[in-house]
Amino acid sequence: MHGFLEKLRNPPPGTENYSIKLGFTDKGKDVALTTDEMEPNVKYMWVYQIKASGDHFTALLGDTPEYIHNIKADDRVQFEKSDIFDWVYIENGKVKGNYTACPLLLAGPKEQLEQYLEIYSIVCD
């Protein structure tokens, strides 16, 4: 993640579309962030237009929540480095990051996996 954050703060030529995945859950009339995959009722969604200040960030919610009711698309979100669940950006037309996609890809048809990995250059171990 360190390399991603460095590029986010000083994007090199050929990079664009930086996004971060966060885990959201309703908490009373607010929304809470979590990286606990076992916590119930968590929706993982991407944020974009990220602004960094040290280990503190703000961004806009890029998804439309279906099950989380206290936040909506394009709401401004504040979070810490420790809240980051995944990250992604485009470098010279290829996807970098998006590691949470790998379990889904590995569970699918092998041909689809190979095609996706070739197109997007994601490495799934």
N, C-alpha and C positions, 0 to 999 in steps of 0.2 A: 504494500500500500504506500510505502514511503515514496517510491518512484512516481506513483500516480499523483500524490499530493504535490510533489515538486513540479510536475508538469501542469497541474491545475493552477498553481500559483504563477507560473511563468510558462504559458503554453508555447512550445516550440512550433516553428512552421510545419504545416502539414497535419496538425492535430486540431480536433474540434469536437463538439457535442459531448462535453464532459457531463457525466451524470453519476449520482450516488444512490444506492438502494438503502432504504431505511425500513425498519419494522415499526408499524403504527398500531396502536390499540386505543379504544375509547377508555377514558378514565374520568368518570363523572361527566362534567360538561366540557372537559378538555380532551386532549389527545396526549398519549404518552408514547415515548420511543422505547424500543427494546431490541436486543439482539438475541434474546432467549428463544430459540426455535421451539421449545417445549411449552412456552406460554400460550394459553388458549386465545383464540380470537385475534390473532395478529395478521395484519395484511402488510406484505412487503411491497413497497412502491418506490418508484424512481423520482428523484428531485433533480432539477436542472437550474441553469443560471446561478451557479454556486459562487458565493463570495466567501473568502477565507480570511480569518484574522487569528493567526496562531493556530490553536487546535479547536477554535470556535468557527462555526459556519452558519450561513443563511442561504436558503435556496427556495425555489418555487416547486410545489408539488406538481409532477408531470402526469400523474395518473388520476383517474376518476374512481374514488373509493366506492365499493359496493357495500361493504359491511361495516366500515368505519364511518360514523355519522357526524363526528365533530370536526371534520376537515373536508375541504373540497379542492378540486383541481385548481392550480395556480395560487393557492394559499401560500404565504411565506412561512417557512419552517426554520426554526433555529435548532442546531444540534452540535454535538461534540464529536471529535475524532472517534471516541469510543463507541458512538452510536452507529458507525458505518458498518453495514452488512456486506455490501458488494460495491463495485465501481465499474465504470465503463467509459471509454472514449474512442474516437475514431482517429487512427493515424495512417495517413496516406491511403485512405479508403478502406482500411481493415479495422475490424473491431478488436479492441484490446480490453482485457478484463472480462466482466460478465461471467464470473466463475460459477455463480449459482445456476447457470443454464446447463452446466455439464451433467449433473445427475439426471436431468430430464432428457438430455440428448443421449446419454449412455443407456437409458432405459428403452429408447425407441429403436426403430429399424436401423440396421448397420449402414445401409445405403444413405439414409437420411442423415445420419451422423457424419459420414464421410463428406457428403455434399456440404453440410453446414460448416464443418471444420475447414474445408477448402475455401469456401466463400468468405468466412469471417475470421479465419486464422486464430480460432480459439484453441487452446491446448487443454485437453481433458486427460488427466492422469488416471 
